[in-house]
């Protein structure tokens, strides 16, 4: 197994963890703590595809990351951000600048 295969397996495991094991972890919480979320992963996925000459829509990339259409995942798992989450997100954004 080469490095690319190991990295791909690790990436698939990350998606499995986020989407199957921990769908309760909200994207805003990921952004607050880690500075990225599932949507960021979808953007990076689409950028990697584009770098290899593969055109992909934002929705196609999100479906690849979420394992289902984004609207469906959102309806099943996403909650409205609390005032505390929004404040923590704003503070985290200010730290990065």
N, C-alpha and C positions, 0 to 999 in steps of 0.2 A: 504494500500500500504506500502510495507516495503522499507527499505533504498536501497536495490539492485534495486528494480523497479524504484525508484526515480532517482537513478544514471543512470540507463539504459535510461530512458526517457530524462534525461539531455544530455547524450552523443548523443542520436539520434538527439536532437535539435541542438547541436553543429555541427554535420555533416550537417544537413539541412542548417544551417546558412552559413557554409563555402562553401558548394557545390551548393546550390540553390540561396541563397541570396547574397553571396559575392564571386563568382568564380573569380572575378576580383582581389581579394587579392592574390598575388603571394606567393608561398611557401617561397621564399627567404625573402620576407617582414615579414612573420610570424617568420622565423628563426631569423631575425635581432631584432624584437621587443619582441618576446616571448620565443625564444630559442627552439621552436618546430614547426613542420609543419604537413601537412597532411601525409607525408611519415613517420614521427615519430609516428603519431597515428596508421598507418598501422603496423609499427614494434611492437608497444605496444600491438596491437590487436592480432598479431600473437604470441607474447610471452605469452599473457594471454591464448590463445587457447592451446599452447604447455604445459602450466602449468596445463591444465586440460586434457592432453593426446590427444589433437586433433592436427593432423598434418595439416599444412596449408602452401602453398607456399607464397612467397613474393607477387606474382601477385594476388593470391586469396585474401590476406589481403588488398592489395591496392584497389581491386575492391570493397571489403566490405566498405572501407572508402570513396572512391570517388563516389560510386554508379554506376560505369561503369568501363570498362577496363581502366587501367591507360593510355595506349597509346591514347585512344579516348579522355579522359579528357585533356591530355596534348595537343593534336592537337586542341581542342576547346578553351582552356583557357590559356595555359602557354605561356608566352612571354620570349624572351631572356633576361637575366639579363643585366641591364645597368651597365656601369662602376661605377656609383654612388652606386648602389645596391651591387655590388661586394666589393667595398671599405667598405661600411657600414657592410656587412657581415663579412669581415675580422676583422674589428675593434671590432665587437660584439664577435667574437670567441676569440680574444685576451683578452677581459674583463673577460671571463669565466675561464681563466687560470692563 
